[in-house]
Amino acid sequence: MAKAEVAVKLLEDHSDLVKARMDKERRKEKDKENSLFAASRTLQEERERKEAEASSVDGPPSKKPKLAPEGEFSGQRIAKYFEVEGTTDLYFGSVDQFVSAKENDENVDLWHITFDDGDQEDFTRHDVIKARKLYQENAHKDTNEEEDG
């Protein structure tokens, strides 16, 4: 074999080694990325699971509602008309939580209402005042034993 052929053969062998080494490095990097992605996904799933557990008991951790401050609609009864199957009916409920504008996505103070039938809704101050007035006009229709705050 001539020197030129030997040199070409050495270059080809070296090139094959470099390619093999690069492929191995790429696989390692890809495995590392997959591993990091899987770990990240696992952490995200764990975080979401914990948040779901917390929200099922107390609401989302970062936006946990505070109890409505005394004197600010806390425990007060409200009334609201709802249209159900073409009929408008009056429903009663109570103010049970307060979420400040800083703690919610609406950027407005909200009062959480739980209606006697179990439905829930958040009201603005204006909504609560309106619902309080409607309640006062219809309190005699309220069959709930709960006292008005």
DOKOL-364974 format. One line per field, with one value per residue (C-alpha): residue in one letter; x, y negated, z. Coordinates in steps of 0.5 Angstrom, whole numbers. Layout:
% residues N
rest: (a, ...)
xx: (X, ...)
yy: (Y, ...)
zz: (Z, ...)
% end
This chain:
% residues 149
rest: (m, a, k, a, e, v, a, v, k, l, l, e, d, h, s, d, l, v, k, a, r, m, d, k, e, r, r, k, e, k, d, k, e, n, s, l, f, a, a, s, r, t, l, q, e, e, r, e, r, k, e, a, e, a, s, s, v, d, g, p, p, s, k, k, p, k, l, a, p, e, g, e, f, s, g, q, r, i, a, k, y, f, e, v, e, g, t, t, d, l, y, f, g, s, v, d, q, f, v, s, a, k, e, n, d, e, n, v, d, l, w, h, i, t, f, d, d, g, d, q, e, d, f, t, r, h, d, v, i, k, a, r, k, l, y, q, e, n, a, h, k, d, t, n, e, e, e, d, g)
xx: (0, 3, 4, -2, -7, -5, -6, -13, -14, -12, -16, -22, -21, -20, -27, -31, -28, -30, -37, -38, -35, -40, -46, -45, -44, -51, -54, -51, -54, -61, -61, -59, -65, -70, -68, -68, -75, -78, -75, -78, -85, -85, -84, -89, -94, -92, -93, -100, -102, -101, -104, -110, -110, -109, -115, -120, -119, -117, -117, -110, -105, -102, -110, -113, -119, -119, -125, -129, -128, -133, -138, -136, -142, -139, -144, -150, -155, -156, -162, -161, -166, -164, -167, -168, -171, -175, -177, -174, -173, -171, -165, -162, -155, -149, -143, -137, -131, -127, -122, -118, -116, -109, -111, -115, -114, -120, -116, -122, -125, -129, -134, -135, -143, -145, -152, -157, -157, -150, -148, -143, -141, -136, -139, -136, -138, -144, -147, -147, -150, -155, -156, -157, -162, -166, -165, -168, -174, -175, -173, -179, -179, -172, -173, -166, -165, -158, -158, -157, -150)
yy: (0, -7, -12, -16, -10, -9, -17, -16, -10, -13, -20, -15, -11, -18, -21, -15, -15, -23, -21, -16, -20, -26, -21, -18, -26, -27, -21, -23, -30, -28, -23, -29, -33, -28, -26, -34, -34, -28, -31, -38, -35, -31, -37, -41, -35, -34, -42, -42, -36, -40, -46, -42, -38, -45, -48, -43, -44, -52, -55, -56, -57, -64, -66, -63, -68, -71, -71, -77, -82, -83, -89, -88, -84, -78, -73, -77, -74, -76, -75, -74, -73, -67, -65, -57, -54, -60, -62, -67, -65, -68, -65, -66, -66, -68, -72, -67, -70, -76, -76, -83, -86, -84, -77, -75, -76, -81, -86, -88, -87, -80, -77, -70, -68, -61, -60, -56, -51, -50, -54, -59, -66, -72, -79, -86, -91, -94, -87, -85, -92, -91, -84, -86, -91, -85, -81, -86, -87, -80, -77, -75, -69, -67, -60, -59, -59, -62, -69, -76, -79)
zz: (0, -2, 3, 0, 1, 8, 10, 7, 11, 17, 16, 14, 21, 24, 21, 23, 30, 31, 28, 33, 39, 36, 36, 43, 45, 42, 45, 52, 51, 48, 54, 59, 56, 56, 63, 65, 62, 65, 72, 70, 68, 75, 79, 75, 76, 83, 84, 80, 85, 91, 89, 87, 94, 97, 93, 94, 102, 102, 95, 91, 96, 93, 93, 99, 100, 107, 111, 110, 115, 120, 119, 111, 109, 113, 114, 111, 107, 100, 95, 87, 81, 77, 70, 70, 65, 63, 70, 74, 81, 87, 91, 97, 100, 105, 104, 107, 104, 102, 97, 96, 89, 90, 91, 85, 77, 77, 80, 84, 91, 91, 96, 95, 96, 97, 96, 100, 94, 94, 88, 89, 86, 87, 87, 87, 92, 88, 87, 94, 96, 90, 93, 100, 98, 94, 100, 105, 100, 100, 107, 109, 104, 106, 109, 112, 119, 118, 122, 117, 119)
% end
